[in-house]
């Protein structure tokens, strides 16, 4: 079984990789564009695997996990570049959602 990686460890691993192999981070604007591109690639697979579109000849949904990892990678790059502790940000975001939505979804007739 593979060893678990925390968000903080992942953020550090990305930074270490960039420093060792990547020379430097791309600019924040470039990474935002790359993030948008990666989200689009993820959306393409999801729309074909779970939505109404079909795969083109030679395509399949086998790269779903890889595309999700690409999104996470670029997001962690942006976090590193902008000084965001993604672990702390995630915890605060979860707390915000819990405080705001703790009863909202339970009381949603649509769900």
N, CA, C and O atoms as a Tinker XYZ file with bonds, in Angstrom:
   444  protein
     1  N      0.835000   -1.173000    0.000000    73     2
     2  CA     0.000000    0.000000    0.000000    64     1     3
     3  C      0.890000    1.249000    0.000000    63     2     4     5
     4  O      1.906000    1.301000    0.692000    81     3
     5  N      0.489000    2.250000   -0.787000    73     3     6
     6  CA     1.272000    3.475000   -0.870000    64     5     7
     7  C      1.120000    4.313000    0.390000    63     6     8     9
     8  O      0.072000    4.319000    1.035000    81     7
     9  N      2.187000    5.016000    0.720000    73     7    10
    10  CA     2.188000    5.879000    1.889000    64     9    11
    11  C      1.289000    7.097000    1.651000    63    10    12    13
    12  O      1.297000    7.685000    0.570000    81    11
    13  N      0.522000    7.460000    2.668000    73    11    14
    14  CA    -0.348000    8.629000    2.607000    64    13    15
    15  C      0.502000    9.899000    2.564000    63    14    16    17
    16  O      1.589000    9.948000    3.140000    81    15
    17  N     -0.001000   10.919000    1.881000    73    15    18
    18  CA     0.669000   12.207000    1.790000    64    17    19
    19  C     -0.307000   13.274000    2.264000    63    18    20    21
    20  O     -1.432000   13.350000    1.772000    81    19
    21  N      0.115000   14.094000    3.211000    73    19    22
    22  CA    -0.735000   15.190000    3.661000    64    21    23
    23  C     -0.694000   16.319000    2.640000    63    22    24    25
    24  O      0.162000   16.336000    1.755000    81    23
    25  N     -1.616000   17.253000    2.767000    73    23    26
    26  CA    -1.592000   18.417000    1.888000    64    25    27
    27  C     -0.289000   19.197000    2.057000    63    26    28    29
    28  O      0.314000   19.633000    1.077000    81    27
    29  N      0.136000   19.368000    3.298000    73    27    30
    30  CA     1.386000   20.095000    3.555000    64    29    31
    31  C      2.566000   19.373000    2.919000    63    30    32    33
    32  O      3.432000   20.009000    2.319000    81    31
    33  N      2.609000   18.057000    3.046000    73    31    34
    34  CA     3.693000   17.292000    2.424000    64    33    35
    35  C      3.650000   17.434000    0.911000    63    34    36    37
    36  O      4.692000   17.578000    0.272000    81    35
    37  N      2.465000   17.396000    0.336000    73    35    38
    38  CA     2.324000   17.550000   -1.113000    64    37    39
    39  C      2.807000   18.926000   -1.551000    63    38    40    41
    40  O      3.497000   19.059000   -2.562000    81    39
    41  N      2.440000   19.943000   -0.785000    73    39    42
    42  CA     2.867000   21.302000   -1.107000    64    41    43
    43  C      4.393000   21.403000   -1.064000    63    42    44    45
    44  O      4.993000   22.046000   -1.926000    81    43
    45  N      5.016000   20.784000   -0.085000    73    43    46
    46  CA     6.478000   20.777000    0.029000    64    45    47
    47  C      7.104000   19.957000   -1.091000    63    46    48    49
    48  O      8.128000   20.356000   -1.647000    81    47
    49  N      6.509000   18.823000   -1.429000    73    47    50
    50  CA     7.038000   17.973000   -2.494000    64    49    51
    51  C      7.047000   18.712000   -3.831000    63    50    52    53
    52  O      8.007000   18.611000   -4.595000    81    51
    53  N      5.977000   19.454000   -4.108000    73    51    54
    54  CA     5.914000   20.235000   -5.350000    64    53    55
    55  C      7.023000   21.287000   -5.348000    63    54    56    57
    56  O      7.726000   21.445000   -6.347000    81    55
    57  N      7.184000   22.004000   -4.236000    73    55    58
    58  CA     8.209000   23.031000   -4.148000    64    57    59
    59  C      9.604000   22.441000   -4.333000    63    58    60    61
    60  O     10.433000   23.001000   -5.050000    81    59
    61  N      9.855000   21.307000   -3.681000    73    59    62
    62  CA    11.152000   20.634000   -3.824000    64    61    63
    63  C     11.399000   20.228000   -5.272000    63    62    64    65
    64  O     12.508000   20.382000   -5.783000    81    63
    65  N     10.367000   19.709000   -5.934000    73    63    66
    66  CA    10.506000   19.280000   -7.333000    64    65    67
    67  C     10.814000   20.471000   -8.228000    63    66    68    69
    68  O     11.694000   20.397000   -9.086000    81    67
    69  N     10.091000   21.565000   -8.030000    73    67    70
    70  CA    10.317000   22.763000   -8.843000    64    69    71
    71  C     11.760000   23.238000   -8.669000    63    70    72    73
    72  O     12.428000   23.567000   -9.649000    81    71
    73  N     12.229000   23.273000   -7.452000    73    71    74
    74  CA    13.597000   23.737000   -7.184000    64    73    75
    75  C     14.652000   22.807000   -7.773000    63    74    76    77
    76  O     15.718000   23.261000   -8.188000    81    75
    77  N     14.357000   21.502000   -7.812000    73    75    78
    78  CA    15.342000   20.534000   -8.307000    64    77    79
    79  C     15.286000   20.367000   -9.825000    63    78    80    81
    80  O     16.325000   20.308000  -10.483000    81    79
    81  N     14.065000   20.289000  -10.384000    73    79    82
    82  CA    13.923000   19.965000  -11.809000    64    81    83
    83  C     13.297000   21.075000  -12.646000    63    82    84    85
    84  O     13.515000   21.130000  -13.857000    81    83
    85  N     12.544000   21.937000  -12.036000    73    83    86
    86  CA    11.766000   22.898000  -12.803000    64    85    87
    87  C     12.425000   24.237000  -13.028000    63    86    88    89
    88  O     11.843000   25.096000  -13.690000    81    87
    89  N     13.595000   24.445000  -12.511000    73    87    90
    90  CA    14.350000   25.691000  -12.607000    64    89    91
    91  C     13.682000   26.789000  -11.784000    63    90    92    93
    92  O     14.306000   27.349000  -10.882000    81    91
    93  N     12.427000   27.100000  -12.081000    73    91    94
    94  CA    11.671000   28.103000  -11.334000    64    93    95
    95  C     10.192000   27.890000  -11.606000    63    94    96    97
    96  O      9.822000   27.153000  -12.521000    81    95
    97  N      9.357000   28.526000  -10.822000    73    95    98
    98  CA     7.927000   28.489000  -11.074000    64    97    99
    99  C      7.616000   29.327000  -12.307000    63    98   100   101
   100  O      8.268000   30.342000  -12.551000    81    99
   101  N      6.626000   28.909000  -13.082000    73    99   102
   102  CA     6.077000   29.795000  -14.098000    64   101   103
   103  C      5.415000   30.948000  -13.358000    63   102   104   105
   104  O      5.156000   30.838000  -12.159000    81   103
   105  N      5.140000   32.032000  -14.033000    73   103   106
   106  CA     4.466000   33.158000  -13.376000    64   105   107
   107  C      3.087000   32.717000  -12.891000    63   106   108   109
   108  O      2.521000   31.737000  -13.377000    81   107
   109  N      2.567000   33.459000  -11.930000    73   107   110
   110  CA     1.238000   33.143000  -11.394000    64   109   111
   111  C      0.185000   33.173000  -12.495000    63   110   112   113
   112  O     -0.708000   32.327000  -12.533000    81   111
   113  N      0.294000   34.141000  -13.382000    73   111   114
   114  CA    -0.679000   34.240000  -14.478000    64   113   115
   115  C     -0.580000   33.037000  -15.416000    63   114   116   117
   116  O     -1.598000   32.493000  -15.842000    81   115
   117  N      0.646000   32.626000  -15.735000    73   115   118
   118  CA     0.829000   31.435000  -16.574000    64   117   119
   119  C      0.271000   30.205000  -15.875000    63   118   120   121
   120  O     -0.407000   29.391000  -16.501000    81   119
   121  N      0.550000   30.061000  -14.575000    73   119   122
   122  CA     0.029000   28.903000  -13.851000    64   121   123
   123  C     -1.490000   28.938000  -13.756000    63   122   124   125
   124  O     -2.126000   27.883000  -13.749000    81   123
   125  N     -2.085000   30.122000  -13.684000    73   123   126
   126  CA    -3.546000   30.202000  -13.685000    64   125   127
   127  C     -4.098000   29.714000  -15.021000    63   126   128   129
   128  O     -5.110000   29.014000  -15.062000    81   127
   129  N     -3.437000   30.082000  -16.101000    73   127   130
   130  CA    -3.854000   29.610000  -17.425000    64   129   131
   131  C     -3.676000   28.095000  -17.532000    63   130   132   133
   132  O     -4.534000   27.406000  -18.084000    81   131
   133  N     -2.568000   27.578000  -17.010000    73   131   134
   134  CA    -2.326000   26.131000  -17.027000    64   133   135
   135  C     -3.380000   25.416000  -16.187000    63   134   136   137
   136  O     -3.875000   24.361000  -16.584000    81   135
   137  N     -3.727000   25.981000  -15.025000    73   135   138
   138  CA    -4.765000   25.384000  -14.179000    64   137   139
   139  C     -6.085000   25.307000  -14.938000    63   138   140   141
   140  O     -6.777000   24.290000  -14.884000    81   139
   141  N     -6.428000   26.363000  -15.632000    73   139   142
   142  CA    -7.656000   26.393000  -16.423000    64   141   143
   143  C     -7.622000   25.310000  -17.501000    63   142   144   145
   144  O     -8.620000   24.629000  -17.734000    81   143
   145  N     -6.485000   25.156000  -18.148000    73   143   146
   146  CA    -6.310000   24.125000  -19.164000    64   145   147
   147  C     -6.480000   22.728000  -18.561000    63   146   148   149
   148  O     -7.161000   21.877000  -19.131000    81   147
   149  N     -5.863000   22.506000  -17.419000    73   147   150
   150  CA    -5.947000   21.188000  -16.772000    64   149   151
   151  C     -7.374000   20.885000  -16.314000    63   150   152   153
   152  O     -7.830000   19.749000  -16.436000    81   151
   153  N     -8.077000   21.879000  -15.795000    73   151   154
   154  CA    -9.475000   21.681000  -15.403000    64   153   155
   155  C    -10.300000   21.336000  -16.637000    63   154   156   157
   156  O    -11.196000   20.495000  -16.565000    81   155
   157  N    -10.012000   21.970000  -17.760000    73   155   158
   158  CA   -10.705000   21.647000  -19.007000    64   157   159
   159  C    -10.466000   20.212000  -19.440000    63   158   160   161
   160  O    -11.390000   19.544000  -19.902000    81   159
   161  N     -9.243000   19.731000  -19.296000    73   159   162
   162  CA    -8.939000   18.341000  -19.657000    64   161   163
   163  C     -9.677000   17.374000  -18.734000    63   162   164   165
   164  O    -10.165000   16.334000  -19.177000    81   163
   165  N     -9.754000   17.719000  -17.459000    73   163   166
   166  CA   -10.518000   16.911000  -16.509000    64   165   167
   167  C    -12.005000   16.922000  -16.872000    63   166   168   169
   168  O    -12.662000   15.881000  -16.862000    81   167
   169  N    -12.520000   18.096000  -17.188000    73   167   170
   170  CA   -13.929000   18.226000  -17.560000    64   169   171
   171  C    -14.255000   17.408000  -18.811000    63   170   172   173
   172  O    -15.328000   16.814000  -18.910000    81   171
   173  N    -13.333000   17.382000  -19.751000    73   171   174
   174  CA   -13.537000   16.617000  -20.989000    64   173   175
   175  C    -13.745000   15.125000  -20.671000    63   174   176   177
   176  O    -14.657000   14.490000  -21.202000    81   175
   177  N    -12.901000   14.588000  -19.813000    73   175   178
   178  CA   -13.030000   13.174000  -19.453000    64   177   179
   179  C    -14.329000   12.932000  -18.694000    63   178   180   181
   180  O    -15.045000   11.975000  -18.990000    81   179
   181  N    -14.639000   13.778000  -17.726000    73   179   182
   182  CA   -15.849000   13.580000  -16.927000    64   181   183
   183  C    -17.102000   13.704000  -17.785000    63   182   184   185
   184  O    -18.053000   12.942000  -17.610000    81   183
   185  N    -17.107000   14.663000  -18.713000    73   183   186
   186  CA   -18.292000   14.830000  -19.560000    64   185   187
   187  C    -18.521000   13.627000  -20.471000    63   186   188   189
   188  O    -19.653000   13.340000  -20.859000    81   187
   189  N    -17.451000   12.933000  -20.805000    73   187   190
   190  CA   -17.588000   11.754000  -21.662000    64   189   191
   191  C    -17.834000   10.477000  -20.863000    63   190   192   193
   192  O    -18.572000    9.594000  -21.300000    81   191
   193  N    -17.220000   10.389000  -19.704000    73   191   194
   194  CA   -17.365000    9.177000  -18.901000    64   193   195
   195  C    -18.693000    9.151000  -18.137000    63   194   196   197
   196  O    -19.325000    8.101000  -18.022000    81   195
   197  N    -19.117000   10.316000  -17.612000    73   195   198
   198  CA   -20.307000   10.366000  -16.766000    64   197   199
   199  C    -21.450000   11.182000  -17.376000    63   198   200   201
   200  O    -22.580000   11.136000  -16.889000    81   199
   201  N    -21.153000   11.921000  -18.434000    73   199   202
   202  CA   -22.164000   12.772000  -19.057000    64   201   203
   203  C    -22.689000   12.166000  -20.345000    63   202   204   205
   204  O    -22.605000   10.959000  -20.570000    81   203
   205  N    -23.224000   13.021000  -21.167000    73   203   206
   206  CA   -23.902000   12.579000  -22.378000    64   205   207
   207  C    -22.999000   12.469000  -23.599000    63   206   208   209
   208  O    -23.395000   11.890000  -24.611000    81   207
   209  N    -21.796000   13.014000  -23.517000    73   207   210
   210  CA   -20.903000   12.926000  -24.664000    64   209   211
   211  C    -20.221000   11.562000  -24.698000    63   210   212   213
   212  O    -20.112000   10.876000  -23.682000    81   211
   213  N    -19.767000   11.192000  -25.885000    73   211   214
   214  CA   -19.048000    9.925000  -26.024000    64   213   215
   215  C    -17.585000   10.216000  -26.340000    63   214   216   217
   216  O    -17.239000   11.293000  -26.825000    81   215
   217  N    -16.741000    9.240000  -26.057000    73   215   218
   218  CA   -15.328000    9.372000  -26.363000    64   217   219
   219  C    -15.123000    9.250000  -27.860000    63   218   220   221
   220  O    -15.842000    8.520000  -28.543000    81   219
   221  N    -14.139000    9.970000  -28.360000    73   219   222
   222  CA   -13.737000    9.814000  -29.758000    64   221   223
   223  C    -12.962000    8.509000  -29.878000    63   222   224   225
   224  O    -12.520000    7.944000  -28.878000    81   223
   225  N    -12.803000    8.044000  -31.089000    73   223   226
   226  CA   -12.050000    6.820000  -31.328000    64   225   227
   227  C    -10.646000    6.967000  -30.743000    63   226   228   229
   228  O     -9.954000    7.949000  -31.011000    81   227
   229  N    -10.233000    5.988000  -29.946000    73   227   230
   230  CA    -8.917000    5.998000  -29.330000    64   229   231
   231  C     -8.878000    6.662000  -27.968000    63   230   232   233
   232  O     -7.863000    6.581000  -27.276000    81   231
   233  N     -9.962000    7.319000  -27.563000    73   231   234
   234  CA   -10.031000    7.951000  -26.244000    64   233   235
   235  C    -10.733000    7.022000  -25.265000    63   234   236   237
   236  O    -11.554000    6.191000  -25.652000    81   235
   237  N    -10.399000    7.175000  -24.009000    73   235   238
   238  CA   -11.135000    6.488000  -22.947000    64   237   239
   239  C    -10.983000    7.314000  -21.677000    63   238   240   241
   240  O    -10.352000    8.370000  -21.702000    81   239
   241  N    -11.535000    6.862000  -20.596000    73   239   242
   242  CA   -11.477000    7.613000  -19.350000    64   241   243
   243  C    -10.345000    7.209000  -18.440000    63   242   244   245
   244  O    -10.377000    7.501000  -17.245000    81   243
   245  N     -9.345000    6.543000  -18.981000    73   243   246
   246  CA    -8.282000    5.988000  -18.144000    64   245   247
   247  C     -7.371000    7.048000  -17.525000    63   246   248   249
   248  O     -6.630000    6.743000  -16.591000    81   247
   249  N     -7.409000    8.272000  -18.018000    73   247   250
   250  CA    -6.527000    9.313000  -17.501000    64   249   251
   251  C     -7.207000   10.211000  -16.476000    63   250   252   253
   252  O     -6.690000   11.281000  -16.156000    81   251
   253  N     -8.353000    9.793000  -15.959000    73   251   254
   254  CA    -9.099000   10.603000  -15.000000    64   253   255
   255  C     -8.246000   10.966000  -13.782000    63   254   256   257
   256  O     -8.157000   12.140000  -13.423000    81   255
   257  N     -7.632000    9.993000  -13.155000    73   255   258
   258  CA    -6.816000   10.240000  -11.963000    64   257   259
   259  C     -5.630000   11.136000  -12.282000    63   258   260   261
   260  O     -5.284000   12.016000  -11.494000    81   259
   261  N     -5.006000   10.917000  -13.435000    73   259   262
   262  CA    -3.860000   11.722000  -13.837000    64   261   263
   263  C     -4.263000   13.182000  -14.033000    63   262   264   265
   264  O     -3.524000   14.084000  -13.637000    81   263
   265  N     -5.411000   13.421000  -14.632000    73   263   266
   266  CA    -5.882000   14.795000  -14.833000    64   265   267
   267  C     -6.211000   15.454000  -13.498000    63   266   268   269
   268  O     -5.938000   16.641000  -13.315000    81   267
   269  N     -6.788000   14.710000  -12.566000    73   267   270
   270  CA    -7.047000   15.264000  -11.232000    64   269   271
   271  C     -5.733000   15.632000  -10.553000    63   270   272   273
   272  O     -5.636000   16.675000   -9.905000    81   271
   273  N     -4.728000   14.783000  -10.698000    73   271   274
   274  CA    -3.420000   15.063000  -10.110000    64   273   275
   275  C     -2.772000   16.284000  -10.760000    63   274   276   277
   276  O     -2.101000   17.062000  -10.082000    81   275
   277  N     -2.967000   16.460000  -12.070000    73   275   278
   278  CA    -2.449000   17.652000  -12.749000    64   277   279
   279  C     -3.072000   18.922000  -12.177000    63   278   280   281
   280  O     -2.378000   19.915000  -11.957000    81   279
   281  N     -4.392000   18.888000  -11.935000    73   279   282
   282  CA    -5.079000   20.038000  -11.348000    64   281   283
   283  C     -4.498000   20.335000   -9.966000    63   282   284   285
   284  O     -4.203000   21.487000   -9.649000    81   283
   285  N     -4.337000   19.305000   -9.153000    73   283   286
   286  CA    -3.793000   19.486000   -7.811000    64   285   287
   287  C     -2.373000   20.037000   -7.861000    63   286   288   289
   288  O     -2.023000   20.922000   -7.081000    81   287
   289  N     -1.564000   19.524000   -8.764000    73   287   290
   290  CA    -0.177000   19.978000   -8.907000    64   289   291
   291  C     -0.129000   21.479000   -9.153000    63   290   292   293
   292  O      0.577000   22.198000   -8.446000    81   291
   293  N     -0.868000   21.959000  -10.144000    73   291   294
   294  CA    -0.811000   23.378000  -10.488000    64   293   295
   295  C     -1.409000   24.226000   -9.367000    63   294   296   297
   296  O     -0.926000   25.326000   -9.096000    81   295
   297  N     -2.446000   23.727000   -8.721000    73   295   298
   298  CA    -3.020000   24.442000   -7.592000    64   297   299
   299  C     -1.991000   24.592000   -6.463000    63   298   300   301
   300  O     -1.892000   25.650000   -5.841000    81   299
   301  N     -1.236000   23.534000   -6.209000    73   299   302
   302  CA    -0.192000   23.597000   -5.185000    64   301   303
   303  C      0.939000   24.541000   -5.602000    63   302   304   305
   304  O      1.523000   25.219000   -4.756000    81   303
   305  N      1.245000   24.587000   -6.887000    73   303   306
   306  CA     2.224000   25.568000   -7.369000    64   305   307
   307  C      1.747000   26.979000   -7.057000    63   306   308   309
   308  O      2.509000   27.795000   -6.539000    81   307
   309  N      0.500000   27.265000   -7.370000    73   307   310
   310  CA    -0.052000   28.593000   -7.102000    64   309   311
   311  C     -0.070000   28.905000   -5.612000    63   310   312   313
   312  O      0.205000   30.036000   -5.210000    81   311
   313  N     -0.391000   27.915000   -4.799000    73   311   314
   314  CA    -0.369000   28.114000   -3.349000    64   313   315
   315  C      1.042000   28.470000   -2.887000    63   314   316   317
   316  O      1.226000   29.400000   -2.101000    81   315
   317  N      2.025000   27.738000   -3.371000    73   315   318
   318  CA     3.412000   28.021000   -3.003000    64   317   319
   319  C      3.832000   29.425000   -3.442000    63   318   320   321
   320  O      4.479000   30.151000   -2.687000    81   319
   321  N      3.463000   29.795000   -4.655000    73   319   322
   322  CA     3.865000   31.088000   -5.195000    64   321   323
   323  C      3.239000   32.262000   -4.459000    63   322   324   325
   324  O      3.845000   33.327000   -4.345000    81   323
   325  N      2.036000   32.065000   -3.965000    73   323   326
   326  CA     1.299000   33.170000   -3.356000    64   325   327
   327  C      1.338000   33.139000   -1.831000    63   326   328   329
   328  O      0.699000   33.958000   -1.171000    81   327
   329  N      2.093000   32.188000   -1.273000    73   327   330
   330  CA     2.255000   32.117000    0.169000    64   329   331
   331  C      1.053000   31.556000    0.914000    63   330   332   333
   332  O      0.865000   31.847000    2.096000    81   331
   333  N      0.244000   30.761000    0.240000    73   331   334
   334  CA    -0.934000   30.156000    0.866000    64   333   335
   335  C     -0.566000   28.804000    1.464000    63   334   336   337
   336  O     -0.037000   27.933000    0.773000    81   335
   337  N     -0.846000   28.638000    2.738000    73   335   338
   338  CA    -0.725000   27.339000    3.390000    64   337   339
   339  C     -2.020000   26.601000    3.067000    63   338   340   341
   340  O     -3.061000   26.877000    3.663000    81   339
   341  N     -1.957000   25.677000    2.139000    73   339   342
   342  CA    -3.168000   25.031000    1.623000    64   341   343
   343  C     -3.864000   24.195000    2.699000    63   342   344   345
   344  O     -5.086000   24.045000    2.664000    81   343
   345  N     -3.112000   23.654000    3.648000    73   343   346
   346  CA    -3.715000   22.893000    4.741000    64   345   347
   347  C     -4.582000   23.807000    5.596000    63   346   348   349
   348  O     -5.733000   23.486000    5.888000    81   347
   349  N     -4.035000   24.926000    5.989000    73   347   350
   350  CA    -4.779000   25.893000    6.794000    64   349   351
   351  C     -5.975000   26.434000    6.016000    63   350   352   353
   352  O     -7.069000   26.570000    6.565000    81   351
   353  N     -5.766000   26.739000    4.753000    73   351   354
   354  CA    -6.860000   27.258000    3.916000    64   353   355
   355  C     -7.979000   26.236000    3.793000    63   354   356   357
   356  O     -9.157000   26.590000    3.839000    81   355
   357  N     -7.614000   24.968000    3.636000    73   355   358
   358  CA    -8.617000   23.909000    3.518000    64   357   359
   359  C     -9.411000   23.781000    4.809000    63   358   360   361
   360  O    -10.638000   23.679000    4.784000    81   359
   361  N     -8.710000   23.787000    5.937000    73   359   362
   362  CA    -9.400000   23.676000    7.233000    64   361   363
   363  C    -10.367000   24.839000    7.445000    63   362   364   365
   364  O    -11.501000   24.634000    7.878000    81   363
   365  N     -9.924000   26.050000    7.143000    73   363   366
   366  CA   -10.785000   27.231000    7.285000    64   365   367
   367  C    -11.983000   27.142000    6.346000    63   366   368   369
   368  O    -13.096000   27.518000    6.715000    81   367
   369  N    -11.757000   26.652000    5.147000    73   367   370
   370  CA   -12.838000   26.523000    4.183000    64   369   371
   371  C    -13.858000   25.488000    4.625000    63   370   372   373
   372  O    -15.062000   25.692000    4.471000    81   371
   373  N    -13.379000   24.373000    5.176000    73   371   374
   374  CA   -14.274000   23.338000    5.689000    64   373   375
   375  C    -15.104000   23.876000    6.850000    63   374   376   377
   376  O    -16.301000   23.605000    6.941000    81   375
   377  N    -14.468000   24.636000    7.733000    73   375   378
   378  CA   -15.183000   25.243000    8.856000    64   377   379
   379  C    -16.248000   26.221000    8.353000    63   378   380   381
   380  O    -17.370000   26.240000    8.861000    81   379
   381  N    -15.893000   27.025000    7.364000    73   379   382
   382  CA   -16.847000   27.973000    6.774000    64   381   383
   383  C    -18.061000   27.236000    6.201000    63   382   384   385
   384  O    -19.204000   27.624000    6.445000    81   383
   385  N    -17.802000   26.180000    5.445000    73   383   386
   386  CA   -18.895000   25.414000    4.842000    64   385   387
   387  C    -19.752000   24.739000    5.909000    63   386   388   389
   388  O    -20.975000   24.681000    5.785000    81   387
   389  N    -19.109000   24.231000    6.955000    73   387   390
   390  CA   -19.849000   23.578000    8.030000    64   389   391
   391  C    -20.756000   24.580000    8.735000    63   390   392   393
   392  O    -21.930000   24.296000    8.969000    81   391
   393  N    -20.224000   25.743000    9.073000    73   391   394
   394  CA   -21.029000   26.767000    9.744000    64   393   395
   395  C    -22.176000   27.253000    8.860000    63   394   396   397
   396  O    -23.285000   27.473000    9.346000    81   395
   397  N    -21.917000   27.418000    7.589000    73   395   398
   398  CA   -22.908000   27.951000    6.663000    64   397   399
   399  C    -23.937000   26.905000    6.233000    63   398   400   401
   400  O    -25.118000   27.219000    6.080000    81   399
   401  N    -23.495000   25.681000    6.041000    73   399   402
   402  CA   -24.333000   24.682000    5.367000    64   401   403
   403  C    -24.670000   23.462000    6.209000    63   402   404   405
   404  O    -25.135000   22.461000    5.664000    81   403
   405  N    -24.449000   23.512000    7.526000    73   403   406
   406  CA   -24.643000   22.313000    8.342000    64   405   407
   407  C    -26.068000   21.765000    8.269000    63   406   408   409
   408  O    -26.263000   20.557000    8.402000    81   407
   409  N    -27.053000   22.612000    8.066000    73   407   410
   410  CA   -28.444000   22.165000    7.952000    64   409   411
   411  C    -29.000000   22.351000    6.548000    63   410   412   413
   412  O    -30.001000   21.734000    6.183000    81   411
   413  N    -28.355000   23.196000    5.770000    73   411   414
   414  CA   -28.873000   23.569000    4.442000    64   413   415
   415  C    -29.146000   22.366000    3.544000    63   414   416   417
   416  O    -30.229000   22.259000    2.968000    81   415
   417  N    -28.199000   21.481000    3.422000    73   415   418
   418  CA   -28.352000   20.351000    2.504000    64   417   419
   419  C    -29.288000   19.287000    3.067000    63   418   420   421
   420  O    -29.995000   18.617000    2.313000    81   419
   421  N    -29.295000   19.131000    4.382000    73   419   422
   422  CA   -30.220000   18.178000    5.002000    64   421   423
   423  C    -31.662000   18.590000    4.764000    63   422   424   425
   424  O    -32.544000   17.737000    4.658000    81   423
   425  N    -31.906000   19.889000    4.680000    73   423   426
   426  CA   -33.272000   20.414000    4.508000    64   425   427
   427  C    -33.620000   20.699000    3.056000    63   426   428   429
   428  O    -34.680000   21.262000    2.783000    81   427
   429  N    -32.770000   20.332000    2.133000    73   427   430
   430  CA   -33.004000   20.582000    0.718000    64   429   431
   431  C    -33.884000   19.466000    0.143000    63   430   432   433
   432  O    -33.453000   18.317000    0.043000    81   431
   433  N    -35.084000   19.802000   -0.221000    73   431   434
   434  CA   -36.030000   18.818000   -0.767000    64   433   435
   435  C    -35.509000   18.192000   -2.068000    63   434   436   437
   436  O    -35.879000   17.067000   -2.406000    81   435
   437  N    -34.662000   18.908000   -2.788000    73   435   438
   438  CA   -34.128000   18.402000   -4.061000    64   437   439
   439  C    -33.130000   17.258000   -3.853000    63   438   440   441
   440  O    -32.889000   16.455000   -4.754000    81   439
   441  N    -32.562000   17.200000   -2.657000    73   439   442
   442  CA   -31.593000   16.152000   -2.373000    64   441   443
   443  C    -32.247000   14.977000   -1.706000    63   442   444
   444  O    -31.577000   13.994000   -1.392000    81   443
